[in-house]
Amino acid sequence: MAHRRPVKRSLTLRGHRTSVSLEDIFWDAFRNIASADGRTINGLAAEIDETRGDLGLASAIRIYVLERALKRDQSLE
């Protein structure tokens, strides 16, 4: 599977614009998770931002996406 460089996109967190760089596979998964939960990506990103601690926002989003995928896979076993 070919992967390209991270793509920078703008998000609005609690009324403030910020940019996040993620690979397309993470952007797609992040959008799918937000949609499945009936949320916007801005709302979900704001929630992740509030709990990320010292992690950068992009790293926190990647970890969130990975953890959701792992939980989904475990529930299928």
PQR file with spaces between the fields and no chain letter, atoms N, CA, C, O and H, PARSE charges and radii, in Angstrom:
ATOM       1  N    MET     1       0.851   -1.175    0.000 -0.4000 1.5000
ATOM       2  CA   MET     1       0.000    0.000    0.000 -0.0000 2.0000
ATOM       3  C    MET     1       0.897    1.238    0.000  0.5500 1.7000
ATOM       4  O    MET     1       1.776    1.382    0.849 -0.5500 1.4000
ATOM       5  N    ALA     2       0.666    2.104   -0.941 -0.4000 1.5000
ATOM       6  CA   ALA     2       1.458    3.330   -1.047 -0.0000 2.0000
ATOM       7  C    ALA     2       0.886    4.403   -0.126  0.5500 1.7000
ATOM       8  O    ALA     2      -0.321    4.643   -0.103 -0.5500 1.4000
ATOM       9  H    ALA     2      -0.048    1.986   -1.632  0.4000 1.0000
ATOM      10  N    HIS     3       1.759    5.029    0.617 -0.4000 1.5000
ATOM      11  CA   HIS     3       1.341    6.112    1.519 -0.0000 2.0000
ATOM      12  C    HIS     3       2.039    7.393    1.100  0.5500 1.7000
ATOM      13  O    HIS     3       3.219    7.405    0.748 -0.5500 1.4000
ATOM      14  H    HIS     3       2.740    4.834    0.598  0.4000 1.0000
ATOM      15  N    ARG     4       1.283    8.448    1.150 -0.4000 1.5000
ATOM      16  CA   ARG     4       1.864    9.750    0.827 -0.0000 2.0000
ATOM      17  C    ARG     4       2.180   10.498    2.113  0.5500 1.7000
ATOM      18  O    ARG     4       1.857   10.063    3.218 -0.5500 1.4000
ATOM      19  H    ARG     4       0.324    8.438    1.436  0.4000 1.0000
ATOM      20  N    ARG     5       2.818   11.627    1.924 -0.4000 1.5000
ATOM      21  CA   ARG     5       3.177   12.487    3.054 -0.0000 2.0000
ATOM      22  C    ARG     5       1.920   12.980    3.750  0.5500 1.7000
ATOM      23  O    ARG     5       0.848   12.999    3.146 -0.5500 1.4000
ATOM      24  H    ARG     5       3.081   11.981    1.026  0.4000 1.0000
ATOM      25  N    PRO     6       2.033   13.378    5.008 -0.5600 1.5000
ATOM      26  CA   PRO     6       0.881   13.933    5.715  0.2800 2.0000
ATOM      27  C    PRO     6       0.303   15.148    4.989  0.5500 1.7000
ATOM      28  O    PRO     6       1.019   15.923    4.354 -0.5500 1.4000
ATOM      29  N    VAL     7      -1.010   15.282    5.107 -0.4000 1.5000
ATOM      30  CA   VAL     7      -1.736   16.397    4.504 -0.0000 2.0000
ATOM      31  C    VAL     7      -2.203   17.313    5.626  0.5500 1.7000
ATOM      32  O    VAL     7      -2.796   16.856    6.603 -0.5500 1.4000
ATOM      33  H    VAL     7      -1.591   14.653    5.623  0.4000 1.0000
ATOM      34  N    LYS     8      -1.934   18.603    5.482 -0.4000 1.5000
ATOM      35  CA   LYS     8      -2.332   19.578    6.494 -0.0000 2.0000
ATOM      36  C    LYS     8      -3.743   20.068    6.187  0.5500 1.7000
ATOM      37  O    LYS     8      -4.041   20.490    5.070 -0.5500 1.4000
ATOM      38  H    LYS     8      -1.453   18.973    4.688  0.4000 1.0000
ATOM      39  N    ARG     9      -4.611   20.005    7.206 -0.4000 1.5000
ATOM      40  CA   ARG     9      -5.975   20.506    7.075 -0.0000 2.0000
ATOM      41  C    ARG     9      -6.289   21.363    8.298  0.5500 1.7000
ATOM      42  O    ARG     9      -5.707   21.187    9.368 -0.5500 1.4000
ATOM      43  H    ARG     9      -4.369   19.662    8.114  0.4000 1.0000
ATOM      44  N    SER    10      -7.210   22.282    8.113 -0.4000 1.5000
ATOM      45  CA   SER    10      -7.605   23.178    9.207 -0.0000 2.0000
ATOM      46  C    SER    10      -8.774   22.592    9.979  0.5500 1.7000
ATOM      47  O    SER    10      -9.693   22.009    9.403 -0.5500 1.4000
ATOM      48  H    SER    10      -7.682   22.425    7.244  0.4000 1.0000
ATOM      49  N    LEU    11      -8.721   22.756   11.278 -0.4000 1.5000
ATOM      50  CA   LEU    11      -9.807   22.384   12.176 -0.0000 2.0000
ATOM      51  C    LEU    11     -10.139   23.597   13.031  0.5500 1.7000
ATOM      52  O    LEU    11      -9.301   24.479   13.221 -0.5500 1.4000
ATOM      53  H    LEU    11      -7.974   23.229   11.746  0.4000 1.0000
ATOM      54  N    THR    12     -11.343   23.638   13.538 -0.4000 1.5000
ATOM      55  CA   THR    12     -11.743   24.687   14.472 -0.0000 2.0000
ATOM      56  C    THR    12     -12.056   24.029   15.809  0.5500 1.7000
ATOM      57  O    THR    12     -12.984   23.229   15.927 -0.5500 1.4000
ATOM      58  H    THR    12     -12.024   22.922   13.384  0.4000 1.0000
ATOM      59  N    LEU    13     -11.264   24.384   16.807 -0.4000 1.5000
ATOM      60  CA   LEU    13     -11.434   23.820   18.147 -0.0000 2.0000
ATOM      61  C    LEU    13     -11.890   24.921   19.091  0.5500 1.7000
ATOM      62  O    LEU    13     -11.144   25.856   19.383 -0.5500 1.4000
ATOM      63  H    LEU    13     -10.510   25.034   16.711  0.4000 1.0000
ATOM      64  N    ARG    14     -13.110   24.797   19.557 -0.4000 1.5000
ATOM      65  CA   ARG    14     -13.681   25.777   20.483 -0.0000 2.0000
ATOM      66  C    ARG    14     -13.515   27.205   19.951  0.5500 1.7000
ATOM      67  O    ARG    14     -13.138   28.112   20.693 -0.5500 1.4000
ATOM      68  H    ARG    14     -13.716   24.038   19.319  0.4000 1.0000
ATOM      69  N    GLY    15     -13.802   27.394   18.654 -0.4000 1.5000
ATOM      70  CA   GLY    15     -13.766   28.718   18.048 -0.0000 2.0000
ATOM      71  C    GLY    15     -12.413   29.184   17.560  0.5500 1.7000
ATOM      72  O    GLY    15     -12.301   30.293   17.037 -0.5500 1.4000
ATOM      73  H    GLY    15     -14.108   26.658   18.051  0.4000 1.0000
ATOM      74  N    HIS    16     -11.381   28.372   17.715 -0.4000 1.5000
ATOM      75  CA   HIS    16     -10.033   28.750   17.278 -0.0000 2.0000
ATOM      76  C    HIS    16      -9.574   27.818   16.165  0.5500 1.7000
ATOM      77  O    HIS    16      -9.703   26.598   16.273 -0.5500 1.4000
ATOM      78  H    HIS    16     -11.472   27.471   18.140  0.4000 1.0000
ATOM      79  N    ARG    17      -9.038   28.400   15.095 -0.4000 1.5000
ATOM      80  CA   ARG    17      -8.535   27.615   13.970 -0.0000 2.0000
ATOM      81  C    ARG    17      -7.148   27.067   14.304  0.5500 1.7000
ATOM      82  O    ARG    17      -6.321   27.737   14.921 -0.5500 1.4000
ATOM      83  H    ARG    17      -8.933   29.391   15.008  0.4000 1.0000
ATOM      84  N    THR    18      -6.928   25.833   13.876 -0.4000 1.5000
ATOM      85  CA   THR    18      -5.617   25.211   14.006 -0.0000 2.0000
ATOM      86  C    THR    18      -5.416   24.297   12.816  0.5500 1.7000
ATOM      87  O    THR    18      -6.385   23.897   12.172 -0.5500 1.4000
ATOM      88  H    THR    18      -7.600   25.289   13.374  0.4000 1.0000
ATOM      89  N    SER    19      -4.188   23.966   12.519 -0.4000 1.5000
ATOM      90  CA   SER    19      -3.872   23.053   11.422 -0.0000 2.0000
ATOM      91  C    SER    19      -3.317   21.759   11.987  0.5500 1.7000
ATOM      92  O    SER    19      -2.566   21.752   12.962 -0.5500 1.4000
ATOM      93  H    SER    19      -3.400   24.291   13.042  0.4000 1.0000
ATOM      94  N    VAL    20      -3.704   20.674   11.354 -0.4000 1.5000
ATOM      95  CA   VAL    20      -3.237   19.351   11.763 -0.0000 2.0000
ATOM      96  C    VAL    20      -2.773   18.618   10.512  0.5500 1.7000
ATOM      97  O    VAL    20      -3.454   18.630    9.487 -0.5500 1.4000
ATOM      98  H    VAL    20      -4.314   20.679   10.561  0.4000 1.0000
ATOM      99  N    SER    21      -1.621   17.987   10.602 -0.4000 1.5000
ATOM     100  CA   SER    21      -1.089   17.194    9.490 -0.0000 2.0000
ATOM     101  C    SER    21      -1.226   15.713    9.811  0.5500 1.7000
ATOM     102  O    SER    21      -0.661   15.214   10.784 -0.5500 1.4000
ATOM     103  H    SER    21      -1.067   17.977   11.435  0.4000 1.0000
ATOM     104  N    LEU    22      -1.989   15.026    8.974 -0.4000 1.5000
ATOM     105  CA   LEU    22      -2.179   13.582    9.108 -0.0000 2.0000
ATOM     106  C    LEU    22      -2.095   12.937    7.735  0.5500 1.7000
ATOM     107  O    LEU    22      -2.380   13.576    6.722 -0.5500 1.4000
ATOM     108  H    LEU    22      -2.448   15.432    8.183  0.4000 1.0000
ATOM     109  N    GLU    23      -1.710   11.693    7.702 -0.4000 1.5000
ATOM     110  CA   GLU    23      -1.742   10.927    6.472 -0.0000 2.0000
ATOM     111  C    GLU    23      -3.202   10.683    6.077  0.5500 1.7000
ATOM     112  O    GLU    23      -4.090   10.647    6.929 -0.5500 1.4000
ATOM     113  H    GLU    23      -1.478   11.173    8.524  0.4000 1.0000
ATOM     114  N    ASP    24      -3.432   10.515    4.769 -0.4000 1.5000
ATOM     115  CA   ASP    24      -4.801   10.322    4.278 -0.0000 2.0000
ATOM     116  C    ASP    24      -5.531    9.183    4.991  0.5500 1.7000
ATOM     117  O    ASP    24      -6.725    9.296    5.269 -0.5500 1.4000
ATOM     118  H    ASP    24      -2.711   10.544    4.078  0.4000 1.0000
ATOM     119  N    ILE    25      -4.836    8.103    5.285 -0.4000 1.5000
ATOM     120  CA   ILE    25      -5.486    6.967    5.930 -0.0000 2.0000
ATOM     121  C    ILE    25      -6.045    7.358    7.306  0.5500 1.7000
ATOM     122  O    ILE    25      -7.097    6.863    7.711 -0.5500 1.4000
ATOM     123  H    ILE    25      -3.867    8.011    5.058  0.4000 1.0000
ATOM     124  N    PHE    26      -5.342    8.246    8.021 -0.4000 1.5000
ATOM     125  CA   PHE    26      -5.829    8.706    9.321 -0.0000 2.0000
ATOM     126  C    PHE    26      -6.957    9.716    9.159  0.5500 1.7000
ATOM     127  O    PHE    26      -7.918    9.688    9.927 -0.5500 1.4000
ATOM     128  H    PHE    26      -4.487    8.648    7.692  0.4000 1.0000
ATOM     129  N    TRP    27      -6.859   10.617    8.165 -0.4000 1.5000
ATOM     130  CA   TRP    27      -7.964   11.549    7.920 -0.0000 2.0000
ATOM     131  C    TRP    27      -9.239   10.774    7.597  0.5500 1.7000
ATOM     132  O    TRP    27     -10.305   11.082    8.128 -0.5500 1.4000
ATOM     133  H    TRP    27      -6.079   10.640    7.541  0.4000 1.0000
ATOM     134  N    ASP    28      -9.131    9.764    6.724 -0.4000 1.5000
ATOM     135  CA   ASP    28     -10.306    8.978    6.342 -0.0000 2.0000
ATOM     136  C    ASP    28     -10.907    8.255    7.538  0.5500 1.7000
ATOM     137  O    ASP    28     -12.122    8.275    7.739 -0.5500 1.4000
ATOM     138  H    ASP    28      -8.264    9.513    6.293  0.4000 1.0000
ATOM     139  N    ALA    29     -10.053    7.618    8.329 -0.4000 1.5000
ATOM     140  CA   ALA    29     -10.536    6.888    9.502 -0.0000 2.0000
ATOM     141  C    ALA    29     -11.139    7.844   10.532  0.5500 1.7000
ATOM     142  O    ALA    29     -12.159    7.533   11.148 -0.5500 1.4000
ATOM     143  H    ALA    29      -9.067    7.602    8.166  0.4000 1.0000
ATOM     144  N    PHE    30     -10.516    8.997   10.715 -0.4000 1.5000
ATOM     145  CA   PHE    30     -11.006    9.992   11.673 -0.0000 2.0000
ATOM     146  C    PHE    30     -12.398   10.484   11.262  0.5500 1.7000
ATOM     147  O    PHE    30     -13.293   10.593   12.100 -0.5500 1.4000
ATOM     148  H    PHE    30      -9.688    9.250   10.214  0.4000 1.0000
ATOM     149  N    ARG    31     -12.576   10.781    9.967 -0.4000 1.5000
ATOM     150  CA   ARG    31     -13.889   11.201    9.465 -0.0000 2.0000
ATOM     151  C    ARG    31     -14.927   10.098    9.652  0.5500 1.7000
ATOM     152  O    ARG    31     -16.062   10.367   10.047 -0.5500 1.4000
ATOM     153  H    ARG    31     -11.849   10.692    9.286  0.4000 1.0000
ATOM     154  N    ASN    32     -14.540    8.866    9.370 -0.4000 1.5000
ATOM     155  CA   ASN    32     -15.467    7.740    9.525 -0.0000 2.0000
ATOM     156  C    ASN    32     -15.896    7.549   10.973  0.5500 1.7000
ATOM     157  O    ASN    32     -17.068    7.287   11.247 -0.5500 1.4000
ATOM     158  H    ASN    32     -13.618    8.647    9.050  0.4000 1.0000
ATOM     159  N    ILE    33     -14.964    7.676   11.886 -0.4000 1.5000
ATOM     160  CA   ILE    33     -15.282    7.542   13.313 -0.0000 2.0000
ATOM     161  C    ILE    33     -16.247    8.640   13.738  0.5500 1.7000
ATOM     162  O    ILE    33     -17.254    8.370   14.391 -0.5500 1.4000
ATOM     163  H    ILE    33     -14.013    7.888   11.663  0.4000 1.0000
ATOM     164  N    ALA    34     -15.938    9.874   13.367 -0.4000 1.5000
ATOM     165  CA   ALA    34     -16.812   10.997   13.735 -0.0000 2.0000
ATOM     166  C    ALA    34     -18.211   10.778   13.163  0.5500 1.7000
ATOM     167  O    ALA    34     -19.203   10.975   13.866 -0.5500 1.4000
ATOM     168  H    ALA    34     -15.119   10.094   12.836  0.4000 1.0000
ATOM     169  N    SER    35     -18.301   10.379   11.913 -0.4000 1.5000
ATOM     170  CA   SER    35     -19.591   10.148   11.274 -0.0000 2.0000
ATOM     171  C    SER    35     -20.357    9.019   11.956  0.5500 1.7000
ATOM     172  O    SER    35     -21.556    9.144   12.206 -0.5500 1.4000
ATOM     173  H    SER    35     -17.496   10.219   11.342  0.4000 1.0000
ATOM     174  N    ALA    36     -19.677    7.929   12.256 -0.4000 1.5000
ATOM     175  CA   ALA    36     -20.314    6.788   12.917 -0.0000 2.0000
ATOM     176  C    ALA    36     -20.852    7.168   14.291  0.5500 1.7000
ATOM     177  O    ALA    36     -21.850    6.612   14.749 -0.5500 1.4000
ATOM     178  H    ALA    36     -18.703    7.827   12.053  0.4000 1.0000
ATOM     179  N    ASP    37     -20.190    8.113   14.942 -0.4000 1.5000
ATOM     180  CA   ASP    37     -20.615    8.568   16.272 -0.0000 2.0000
ATOM     181  C    ASP    37     -21.603    9.727   16.194  0.5500 1.7000
ATOM     182  O    ASP    37     -22.052   10.228   17.224 -0.5500 1.4000
ATOM     183  H    ASP    37     -19.380    8.565   14.569  0.4000 1.0000
ATOM     184  N    GLY    38     -21.948   10.160   14.964 -0.4000 1.5000
ATOM     185  CA   GLY    38     -22.864   11.287   14.797 -0.0000 2.0000
ATOM     186  C    GLY    38     -22.269   12.609   15.244  0.5500 1.7000
ATOM     187  O    GLY    38     -22.969   13.472   15.773 -0.5500 1.4000
ATOM     188  H    GLY    38     -21.583    9.752   14.127  0.4000 1.0000
ATOM     189  N    ARG    39     -20.968   12.759   15.025 -0.4000 1.5000
ATOM     190  CA   ARG    39     -20.253   13.956   15.467 -0.0000 2.0000
ATOM     191  C    ARG    39     -19.538   14.595   14.293  0.5500 1.7000
ATOM     192  O    ARG    39     -19.398   13.991   13.229 -0.5500 1.4000
ATOM     193  H    ARG    39     -20.399   12.058   14.596  0.4000 1.0000
ATOM     194  N    THR    40     -19.088   15.817   14.498 -0.4000 1.5000
ATOM     195  CA   THR    40     -18.247   16.471   13.501 -0.0000 2.0000
ATOM     196  C    THR    40     -16.787   16.161   13.830  0.5500 1.7000
ATOM     197  O    THR    40     -16.457   15.809   14.963 -0.5500 1.4000
ATOM     198  H    THR    40     -19.202   16.307   15.362  0.4000 1.0000
ATOM     199  N    ILE    41     -15.915   16.298   12.822 -0.4000 1.5000
ATOM     200  CA   ILE    41     -14.498   16.080   13.121 -0.0000 2.0000
ATOM     201  C    ILE    41     -13.973   17.196   14.018  0.5500 1.7000
ATOM     202  O    ILE    41     -13.061   16.963   14.811 -0.5500 1.4000
ATOM     203  H    ILE    41     -16.183   16.584   11.902  0.4000 1.0000
ATOM     204  N    ASN    42     -14.525   18.398   13.911 -0.4000 1.5000
ATOM     205  CA   ASN    42     -14.096   19.484   14.806 -0.0000 2.0000
ATOM     206  C    ASN    42     -14.462   19.172   16.252  0.5500 1.7000
ATOM     207  O    ASN    42     -13.660   19.397   17.159 -0.5500 1.4000
ATOM     208  H    ASN    42     -15.266   18.588   13.267  0.4000 1.0000
ATOM     209  N    GLY    43     -15.664   18.657   16.470 -0.4000 1.5000
ATOM     210  CA   GLY    43     -16.089   18.313   17.822 -0.0000 2.0000
ATOM     211  C    GLY    43     -15.263   17.188   18.412  0.5500 1.7000
ATOM     212  O    GLY    43     -14.860   17.242   19.574 -0.5500 1.4000
ATOM     213  H    GLY    43     -16.315   18.475   15.734  0.4000 1.0000
ATOM     214  N    LEU    44     -15.011   16.162   17.602 -0.4000 1.5000
ATOM     215  CA   LEU    44     -14.208   15.045   18.079 -0.0000 2.0000
ATOM     216  C    LEU    44     -12.763   15.484   18.333  0.5500 1.7000
ATOM     217  O    LEU    44     -12.151   15.075   19.319 -0.5500 1.4000
ATOM     218  H    LEU    44     -15.338   16.118   16.658  0.4000 1.0000
ATOM     219  N    ALA    45     -12.226   16.313   17.443 -0.4000 1.5000
ATOM     220  CA   ALA    45     -10.863   16.820   17.642 -0.0000 2.0000
ATOM     221  C    ALA    45     -10.768   17.662   18.911  0.5500 1.7000
ATOM     222  O    ALA    45      -9.762   17.602   19.619 -0.5500 1.4000
ATOM     223  H    ALA    45     -12.724   16.645   16.642  0.4000 1.0000
ATOM     224  N    ALA    46     -11.806   18.446   19.203 -0.4000 1.5000
ATOM     225  CA   ALA    46     -11.803   19.264   20.424 -0.0000 2.0000
ATOM     226  C    ALA    46     -11.791   18.376   21.667  0.5500 1.7000
ATOM     227  O    ALA    46     -11.106   18.675   22.645 -0.5500 1.4000
ATOM     228  H    ALA    46     -12.622   18.494   18.628  0.4000 1.0000
ATOM     229  N    GLU    47     -12.553   17.285   21.622 -0.4000 1.5000
ATOM     230  CA   GLU    47     -12.560   16.352   22.759 -0.0000 2.0000
ATOM     231  C    GLU    47     -11.184   15.719   22.943  0.5500 1.7000
ATOM     232  O    GLU    47     -10.689   15.626   24.067 -0.5500 1.4000
ATOM     233  H    GLU    47     -13.109   17.043   20.828  0.4000 1.0000
ATOM     234  N    ILE    48     -10.573   15.290   21.863 -0.4000 1.5000
ATOM     235  CA   ILE    48      -9.235   14.698   21.929 -0.0000 2.0000
ATOM     236  C    ILE    48      -8.232   15.729   22.437  0.5500 1.7000
ATOM     237  O    ILE    48      -7.356   15.408   23.241 -0.5500 1.4000
ATOM     238  H    ILE    48     -10.975   15.366   20.951  0.4000 1.0000
ATOM     239  N    ASP    49      -8.363   16.967   21.965 -0.4000 1.5000
ATOM     240  CA   ASP    49      -7.461   18.044   22.371 -0.0000 2.0000
ATOM     241  C    ASP    49      -7.514   18.273   23.878  0.5500 1.7000
ATOM     242  O    ASP    49      -6.485   18.529   24.505 -0.5500 1.4000
ATOM     243  H    ASP    49      -9.075   17.227   21.312  0.4000 1.0000
ATOM     244  N    GLU    50      -8.693   18.183   24.454 -0.4000 1.5000
ATOM     245  CA   GLU    50      -8.855   18.428   25.894 -0.0000 2.0000
ATOM     246  C    GLU    50      -8.180   17.374   26.751  0.5500 1.7000
ATOM     247  O    GLU    50      -7.826   17.643   27.899 -0.5500 1.4000
ATOM     248  H    GLU    50      -9.528   17.975   23.945  0.4000 1.0000
ATOM     249  N    THR    51      -7.995   16.174   26.208 -0.4000 1.5000
ATOM     250  CA   THR    51      -7.465   15.067   27.014 -0.0000 2.0000
ATOM     251  C    THR    51      -6.081   14.602   26.584  0.5500 1.7000
ATOM     252  O    THR    51      -5.593   13.589   27.086 -0.5500 1.4000
ATOM     253  H    THR    51      -8.282   15.955   25.275  0.4000 1.0000
ATOM     254  N    ARG    52      -5.431   15.326   25.659 -0.4000 1.5000
ATOM     255  CA   ARG    52      -4.191   14.817   25.066 -0.0000 2.0000
ATOM     256  C    ARG    52      -2.948   15.013   25.917  0.5500 1.7000
ATOM     257  O    ARG    52      -1.921   14.395   25.639 -0.5500 1.4000
ATOM     258  H    ARG    52      -5.826   16.149   25.252  0.4000 1.0000
ATOM     259  N    GLY    53      -3.002   15.834   26.923 -0.4000 1.5000
ATOM     260  CA   GLY    53      -1.817   16.050   27.760 -0.0000 2.0000
ATOM     261  C    GLY    53      -0.687   16.674   26.974  0.5500 1.7000
ATOM     262  O    GLY    53      -0.877   17.687   26.301 -0.5500 1.4000
ATOM     263  H    GLY    53      -3.837   16.336   27.149  0.4000 1.0000
ATOM     264  N    ASP    54       0.509   16.063   27.059 -0.4000 1.5000
ATOM     265  CA   ASP    54       1.698   16.602   26.408 -0.0000 2.0000
ATOM     266  C    ASP    54       1.846   16.195   24.941  0.5500 1.7000
ATOM     267  O    ASP    54       2.749   16.674   24.256 -0.5500 1.4000
ATOM     268  H    ASP    54       0.662   15.241   27.606  0.4000 1.0000
ATOM     269  N    LEU    55       0.986   15.333   24.464 -0.4000 1.5000
ATOM     270  CA   LEU    55       1.065   14.905   23.062 -0.0000 2.0000
ATOM     271  C    LEU    55       0.662   16.018   22.115  0.5500 1.7000
ATOM     272  O    LEU    55      -0.169   16.859   22.454 -0.5500 1.4000
ATOM     273  H    LEU    55       0.252   14.943   25.021  0.4000 1.0000
ATOM     274  N    GLY    56       1.244   16.024   20.940 -0.4000 1.5000
ATOM     275  CA   GLY    56       0.772   16.920   19.902 -0.0000 2.0000
ATOM     276  C    GLY    56      -0.606   16.446   19.433  0.5500 1.7000
ATOM     277  O    GLY    56      -0.936   15.268   19.564 -0.5500 1.4000
ATOM     278  H    GLY    56       1.920   15.340   20.665  0.4000 1.0000
ATOM     279  N    LEU    57      -1.392   17.347   18.896 -0.4000 1.5000
ATOM     280  CA   LEU    57      -2.749   16.996   18.479 -0.0000 2.0000
ATOM     281  C    LEU    57      -2.747   15.930   17.391  0.5500 1.7000
ATOM     282  O    LEU    57      -3.558   15.005   17.444 -0.5500 1.4000
ATOM     283  H    LEU    57      -1.124   18.304   18.789  0.4000 1.0000
ATOM     284  N    ALA    58      -1.866   16.033   16.414 -0.4000 1.5000
ATOM     285  CA   ALA    58      -1.818   15.024   15.353 -0.0000 2.0000
ATOM     286  C    ALA    58      -1.513   13.640   15.926  0.5500 1.7000
ATOM     287  O    ALA    58      -2.145   12.657   15.538 -0.5500 1.4000
ATOM     288  H    ALA    58      -1.207   16.784   16.370  0.4000 1.0000
ATOM     289  N    SER    59      -0.568   13.558   16.831 -0.4000 1.5000
ATOM     290  CA   SER    59      -0.240   12.272   17.464 -0.0000 2.0000
ATOM     291  C    SER    59      -1.424   11.746   18.262  0.5500 1.7000
ATOM     292  O    SER    59      -1.727   10.554   18.215 -0.5500 1.4000
ATOM     293  H    SER    59      -0.055   14.356   17.146  0.4000 1.0000
ATOM     294  N    ALA    60      -2.090   12.626   18.989 -0.4000 1.5000
ATOM     295  CA   ALA    60      -3.246   12.217   19.790 -0.0000 2.0000
ATOM     296  C    ALA    60      -4.368   11.684   18.895  0.5500 1.7000
ATOM     297  O    ALA    60      -5.033   10.713   19.256 -0.5500 1.4000
ATOM     298  H    ALA    60      -1.844   13.594   19.027  0.4000 1.0000
ATOM     299  N    ILE    61      -4.582   12.302   17.746 -0.4000 1.5000
ATOM     300  CA   ILE    61      -5.608   11.821   16.821 -0.0000 2.0000
ATOM     301  C    ILE    61      -5.221   10.454   16.257  0.5500 1.7000
ATOM     302  O    ILE    61      -6.061    9.558   16.170 -0.5500 1.4000
ATOM     303  H    ILE    61      -4.041   13.090   17.454  0.4000 1.0000
ATOM     304  N    ARG    62      -3.963   10.291   15.877 -0.4000 1.5000
ATOM     305  CA   ARG    62      -3.515    8.990   15.361 -0.0000 2.0000
ATOM     306  C    ARG    62      -3.724    7.897   16.402  0.5500 1.7000
ATOM     307  O    ARG    62      -4.204    6.813   16.072 -0.5500 1.4000
ATOM     308  H    ARG    62      -3.280   11.019   15.947  0.4000 1.0000
ATOM     309  N    ILE    63      -3.370    8.170   17.650 -0.4000 1.5000
ATOM     310  CA   ILE    63      -3.528    7.184   18.719 -0.0000 2.0000
ATOM     311  C    ILE    63      -5.007    6.878   18.932  0.5500 1.7000
ATOM     312  O    ILE    63      -5.380    5.718   19.113 -0.5500 1.4000
ATOM     313  H    ILE    63      -2.980    9.051   17.918  0.4000 1.0000
ATOM     314  N    TYR    64      -5.854    7.910   18.912 -0.4000 1.5000
ATOM     315  CA   TYR    64      -7.292    7.706   19.070 -0.0000 2.0000
ATOM     316  C    TYR    64      -7.827    6.790   17.968  0.5500 1.7000
ATOM     317  O    TYR    64      -8.569    5.848   18.247 -0.5500 1.4000
ATOM     318  H    TYR    64      -5.551    8.852   18.765  0.4000 1.0000
ATOM     319  N    VAL    65      -7.452    7.065   16.726 -0.4000 1.5000
ATOM     320  CA   VAL    65      -7.899    6.257   15.593 -0.0000 2.0000
ATOM     321  C    VAL    65      -7.418    4.814   15.756  0.5500 1.7000
ATOM     322  O    VAL    65      -8.194    3.882   15.546 -0.5500 1.4000
ATOM     323  H    VAL    65      -6.849    7.830   16.500  0.4000 1.0000
ATOM     324  N    LEU    66      -6.166    4.620   16.121 -0.4000 1.5000
ATOM     325  CA   LEU    66      -5.621    3.280   16.306 -0.0000 2.0000
ATOM     326  C    LEU    66      -6.333    2.548   17.434  0.5500 1.7000
ATOM     327  O    LEU    66      -6.677    1.375   17.291 -0.5500 1.4000
ATOM     328  H    LEU    66      -5.535    5.377   16.291  0.4000 1.0000
ATOM     329  N    GLU    67      -6.557    3.228   18.554 -0.4000 1.5000
ATOM     330  CA   GLU    67      -7.242    2.586   19.678 -0.0000 2.0000
ATOM     331  C    GLU    67      -8.657    2.167   19.296  0.5500 1.7000
ATOM     332  O    GLU    67      -9.107    1.088   19.682 -0.5500 1.4000
ATOM     333  H    GLU    67      -6.278    4.181   18.670  0.4000 1.0000
ATOM     334  N    ARG    68      -9.365    3.011   18.539 -0.4000 1.5000
ATOM     335  CA   ARG    68     -10.715    2.639   18.083 -0.0000 2.0000
ATOM     336  C    ARG    68     -10.664    1.412   17.183  0.5500 1.7000
ATOM     337  O    ARG    68     -11.504    0.520   17.301 -0.5500 1.4000
ATOM     338  H    ARG    68      -8.999    3.887   18.225  0.4000 1.0000
ATOM     339  N    ALA    69      -9.681    1.362   16.281 -0.4000 1.5000
ATOM     340  CA   ALA    69      -9.559    0.218   15.384 -0.0000 2.0000
ATOM     341  C    ALA    69      -9.241   -1.056   16.169  0.5500 1.7000
ATOM     342  O    ALA    69      -9.785   -2.119   15.872 -0.5500 1.4000
ATOM     343  H    ALA    69      -8.998    2.087   16.185  0.4000 1.0000
ATOM     344  N    LEU    70      -8.373   -0.953   17.156 -0.4000 1.5000
ATOM     345  CA   LEU    70      -8.022   -2.119   17.969 -0.0000 2.0000
ATOM     346  C    LEU    70      -9.214   -2.597   18.777  0.5500 1.7000
ATOM     347  O    LEU    70      -9.434   -3.803   18.889 -0.5500 1.4000
ATOM     348  H    LEU    70      -7.931   -0.089   17.397  0.4000 1.0000
ATOM     349  N    LYS    71      -9.989   -1.681   19.341 -0.4000 1.5000
ATOM     350  CA   LYS    71     -11.191   -2.074   20.101 -0.0000 2.0000
ATOM     351  C    LYS    71     -12.188   -2.766   19.197  0.5500 1.7000
ATOM     352  O    LYS    71     -12.797   -3.762   19.588 -0.5500 1.4000
ATOM     353  H    LYS    71      -9.811   -0.702   19.250  0.4000 1.0000
ATOM     354  N    ARG    72     -12.364   -2.239   17.969 -0.4000 1.5000
ATOM     355  CA   ARG    72     -13.286   -2.831   17.021 -0.0000 2.0000
ATOM     356  C    ARG    72     -12.846   -4.255   16.682  0.5500 1.7000
ATOM     357  O    ARG    72     -13.663   -5.176   16.654 -0.5500 1.4000
ATOM     358  H    ARG    72     -11.869   -1.430   17.651  0.4000 1.0000
ATOM     359  N    ASP    73     -11.544   -4.427   16.425 -0.4000 1.5000
ATOM     360  CA   ASP    73     -11.023   -5.744   16.081 -0.0000 2.0000
ATOM     361  C    ASP    73     -11.194   -6.721   17.243  0.5500 1.7000
ATOM     362  O    ASP    73     -11.516   -7.888   17.019 -0.5500 1.4000
ATOM     363  H    ASP    73     -10.881   -3.680   16.448  0.4000 1.0000
ATOM     364  N    GLN    74     -10.988   -6.270   18.466 -0.4000 1.5000
ATOM     365  CA   GLN    74     -11.135   -7.149   19.633 -0.0000 2.0000
ATOM     366  C    GLN    74     -12.589   -7.560   19.815  0.5500 1.7000
ATOM     367  O    GLN    74     -12.864   -8.677   20.253 -0.5500 1.4000
ATOM     368  H    GLN    74     -10.726   -5.323   18.648  0.4000 1.0000
ATOM     369  N    SER    75     -13.512   -6.680   19.489 -0.4000 1.5000
ATOM     370  CA   SER    75     -14.934   -7.024   19.654 -0.0000 2.0000
ATOM     371  C    SER    75     -15.387   -8.026   18.600  0.5500 1.7000
ATOM     372  O    SER    75     -16.429   -8.661   18.766 -0.5500 1.4000
ATOM     373  H    SER    75     -13.288   -5.773   19.134  0.4000 1.0000
ATOM     374  N    LEU    76     -14.623   -8.179   17.516 -0.4000 1.5000
ATOM     375  CA   LEU    76     -14.983   -9.127   16.471 -0.0000 2.0000
ATOM     376  C    LEU    76     -14.471  -10.533   16.761  0.5500 1.7000
ATOM     377  O    LEU    76     -14.878  -11.491   16.104 -0.5500 1.4000
ATOM     378  H    LEU    76     -13.777   -7.663   17.382  0.4000 1.0000
ATOM     379  N    GLU    77     -13.583  -10.660   17.740 -0.4000 1.5000
ATOM     380  CA   GLU    77     -13.001  -11.970   18.068 -0.0000 2.0000
ATOM     381  C    GLU    77     -13.988  -12.854   18.780  0.5500 1.7000
ATOM     382  O    GLU    77     -13.661  -13.989   19.127 -0.5500 1.4000
ATOM     383  H    GLU    77     -13.252   -9.882   18.274  0.4000 1.0000
